Amino acid sequence: LIPLFPMFIMFSVSMLAETNRHPFDLPEAEAELVSGYNIEYSAMTFALFFLGEYANMLLMSSFASILFLGGWLPLFDFFPFNIFPGSFWFSIKV
């Protein structure tokens, strides 16, 4: 992570921008805030819209884990750490 730290910072900022999180949390114009997608969609359509946004956040976190944190590999490769499966380490890192 040390030599890739500047790239990790750039990826984290672009990940926040792509998923419309703070401080990039205004995906539409100021005039559309009253009549935008938050008002337009109701009930299940609104839930599916936000499910898609949170799935995008999970995907970006998975990319960050694979590219910069070693993905499914344990932190240290000796006995107490390598008995856990890779899916455990991946979910902890995500």
Disulfide bonds with the S-S distance in Angstrom:
none
